[in-house]
């Protein structure tokens, strides 16, 4: 099943409305995709581009096998310009007004403002809630009056963090889904370590330290994996910069790469913390009588011998420790210390 068909079956009413709008020539020029799942947000932006831009559309439905649809789905469509949060603060930068840096808002606006030989241009802002007030204000005029044949797509897991003036200029597309898809490396290791902390370790400090070390190893590995991924992504650009022998150009590329690596790590770390929080949340649900098959992410407990009865008060304490960990790691604290504290408190709760 192709991506479009998959999402049409999952959100049939929403897709039907969008197809009808395309058929009647009344597609909006700016959308805000809201889903708690980053993968859903990313994939639905592809579906939306196919809906808005396919020239072989029949009754509003795109011909998903055409050249345009294939390019969009494979992320090689030349007039799709995308930005995402970067740096340790995980922010979308507004960019210099006269000479905007790559992967900044003003650089995106410059690109979609150029004349193009393609039928339609797209500007995608991932995790748009990470735009500050200055960036959102710089976007407002384009949201209201975009260049001809241009579609703007903002994605977010937290629309309430956006200014009302930003939200009001977009058509909100709600994609309700209580299931999160965990893609970070070490996911299986993390759920086994959490199971041990909750049900096997007790007050045995050796076992607690072993489980805590496992969580720390996965967390620390995410940083290196993100760095290597970005190194590969930037390899060609860095080679071009070095051959130019322009030290300022090389320095700018190094800064871009550093920002991209920090942003990639923040996304992976967020998924890691969400896995911990979801695991503990589901223990609380089980303690309160929810059946295993009705859990949002039952795969977290696959092949794990979860007790038939879990004391509600203990499950409540475990969930509180996960929430405290998530809150603590939003600040500039030692993640190893925070994870070790979490492990001790969960095991001994």
N, C-alpha and C positions, 0 to 999 in steps of 0.2 A: 504493500500500500504506500503510495507517495505521500509526502508531507501534507499536501492540500487535502487529500481524501481523509487522512487521519484526523485532521482538525475539523473537517466538515462533519465527521461522525461524532466528534466529541462536543462540538458547539454548533449544532445544526441550526438553531434559531438565529444565532448571531451571524453566522456565515450567510444564511439565506437573506437576511436584511441587507448585508453588505453587497451581495450579488444583485439584489434588486436595485440598490442605489447605483451600482455600476451600470446596470442595464438602462436605467432612467437618466444616466449622466449627472447624477447628483452625489457623487462620492465627495466626502470631505477632503480638505487639503492638509489637515493636521489631525493626528490621532494620538491618544494617550492609552497605551496598553498597560493594564494593571493585572498582575498575577504575582503570587508569592514565590513562584518558581522561576528562577533565571532562565532555565532551559525553555520553558513554555514561552516566556517573553521573547527570547531570541528566535525561536522557531515561528511564532505567530507573526513576527515582523516580516518574515519571508512570505508567509501566506498572504499578508496584507499587500505586500509589493506585487505579488502575482495577480491579486485581484485588481489592483489599481492600474497596473501597467501593461498587462498582456493585450496585444493588439489582435489576437485571435480569439478573443472572448466571445462566447456564445451564450446568450441569455444571462450575461453577467458572470458566467463561470469561465475561469482562465483555461486555456489549453496548456496544461502543465508540461506537455512534451515539447513545446516550441523552444526556440533558441533563447528567447528572453527568459522564460520561466526556468530553464535549465541553468542559465548563468546566475540568476538570482539565488536559486537553491544551492548552488555550488560556491556562492560568495565571490563571483568573478565578474559581476556586472559593473562596467566601468563607471557608471553614473550613480552608484550607491556610495554615499559618503557617510562614514560612521565614526562617532567619537564615544569614549567611555571614560569613567573616572580614573585618575592616575595618582601616583604619589602616596606617601604614608598617610596623608589626610583623606585619601580616596575622594578627591574632588574633581569636578569638571571645571577646568580653568577657562576663564573668559578669553584670554589672549590679548596680545598687543593690538591696539586699534589700527595702527598703520602697517605693521608687519607681523601678523599673527603667527604664532608658533604652530606646528602640526599638532593635531589632536586637541585643539582648543575650539571653543564655540565659534569665535570669529573666523577661524580657518574653515570650519564647516560652512558658515554662511557665505564666505567668499567662493567656495567651490560650487555650491548650488546656484550661485548668482551668475556663473559663467554660461555663455551660450554653448549649447551642446547639440550634437548631431543625433542624439538618441531621442526616442519618443517621450520618455519621462525620466526625471531625476528624483532621487530620494536622499533625504537627510535623516539619519537615525541617531538619536541620542539615547544611549543605554544608561540605565540607572539615573534617570533625569532628576530624581530627587536630590542628587548630589551636586546640583547646580546651586551656587550661591545667589543672593539677591541681584548682584551686579550682572551675572550671566543671564539670569532669567529676564531681567529688564532689557538686556541687549537682544534677546530673542523675540520679544513681544511683537515688534513691527513685522518681522518676517512671518511669525505665526499668523498674524492677521492678514497680511498681504504677501504671500510667497511669490517667488518668480513663476512665470508661466510653466505649466506642465511639471509642477514640483509637488511632491508629497513629503511632509514631515512626519516622522514617527518617533514619539517619545515612549520609553518603556520605564516602568517603575514597579517596585514592590511596596511603595509607600506614597500614594498620591497626596496624602494629607500634608506631606512635607513641602509640596510645591505651592507657590503663590496662587491665590484664587484667580489672579489675572492670567496666569499661565494655563491653569486648568480650564478656564472658561473659553479659551480660544481653541481647544482641542475636543474632538469627539472621543469620549471615554469608552473604552472597550474593556469590560470586566470579564476576566477569565477565571471564574471561581474553581478552585482545586485545592483540596486539603492535603494533597500528596506532594511531597518534595522528592526530587530525584537527585541522589547523591552521586557525584561523579569524581570526587577527589581521590587521589591515590592513597590507599590505606584504609578505606572505608570498612572493609571486613575486619581488619585488625582492631579498629576502634570499637566496633560493636561487641567483640569478644572481650575486650578489656573492660568495657562498661558493665557487661554481664558479670564478670568476676568481682568488680567493685561492689555491685549491688547485692550479689547473692552468694559469693564464694569466699571472699577475703575475711569477713568478720573483723576481728581486732588483730589479725596477723600482720604485723608491720612489714614483713618480708614480702608477702603476697601483695600488700597494698603498694609497696614501692615498685614491684615488678609491673603492676598494672599502670601505675602512674608513669613509669619510664616508657612504657609502650605508647601512651598518649602523647608524651613529650617528643618521642622520636618521630611520630607521624606529623605532629605540628611543626617541628623544626625542618622536616624533610620538605614540607610544602614550599618553604621559602626557596630552597635550592632548586626544586622542580620548576617553580615559577621563573626563576632566573634563567635556567637552561632553556626553557620554552621561549622566553623573550630573546635570548641570545640567538637562537636559531631563526626566529622571526626577523631579527634586525641584521643578520649576517650580511646580506647583500647590500643593504643601505650603508652599513658601517664600512664595507669594502670600498664603495663608491666615494664615501666621505674621505677616507684615508688617501685614496688615489688623487683626490683633488688638491691635496697638500694645503688645504685651507684650514688652519688651526681653529678658527672660530666656528666653521662648519662642523668639524669633528667634535668640538666641545658641545655644540647644540645637539648633535646626534647622540652623544654620550648621555646628556641630560634627558633626552627623550627616552632612551633605553632604560635608564634608571627609574624614571617615572612609570614607564610601562611595567617594569618588573615589580615595583611596589604595588601598583594597582592590581596586577595579576595575583600577587600573594594575598592581598586583602580579600579578593573574591574567593580564593581557595580557603582561606582561614574562616571566612563567614560560613562556607558550606560545612567545614569541619565542626564549628561551634553549633550550627543548626542540627547536625547529626546527634551531637551530645544532648542538646535540648530536646529534640524529638524523642530520642530513646527514653529519657527520663519522664517526659510528658506522657508517653504511652504506658509506662509503668504505673503512673498515677491513674490513667484511664482504666487499666486492668484492675487496679485495686478498688475502683469504684464500680466494678461490675460490667464494664464494656468487654465484649467478646473479642478474641484475637482476630477473627476474620473481619471485624468492623473497624479495626485500627486504620488510620490513614497510611501508615508505612509498616505493614506487618513483616516486610522483608528484613527489618531490623532485628527481628527475633527468630529468623529462619535457623533451624537446627540448634536452637538454644532451649534448654529445659527450664522454661519459665515456671515458677511455682504456681500451683492452682489458686492459692490464696496469698495475697500480699496485704499486710497491715496498711490501712489507709494513712495513718499518721507517718509511718516510715516513708511511704511513697511521696507524701507531701513534702517531707524534709529533703528527699532526693531531688525532687523537682526544684525546690528552692535553691539548693546548691548549684544546679545547672543554670538557673536564672542569675544567680550571683556571679557565677563564672563568666557568663555572657556579658554582664554589665561591667565587671572588673576589666576584662580584656578590651574594652572600648577605650581605655586610657593607656598611657605609656607606662605599663607595668611589665615586670618580668613574667613572661608567659609560663616558663617552667615552674616558677614558684606558685603561680595561680593554679596551674593544673595539679601540682602536688597537693596543695591545700584542698582543692576540690576532691581529689581522690581520697584523702584521709577522712574528710567530713562525710562523704557518701558512704564509705565502708563502715564507719563507726556511728552513723546516724541511728 
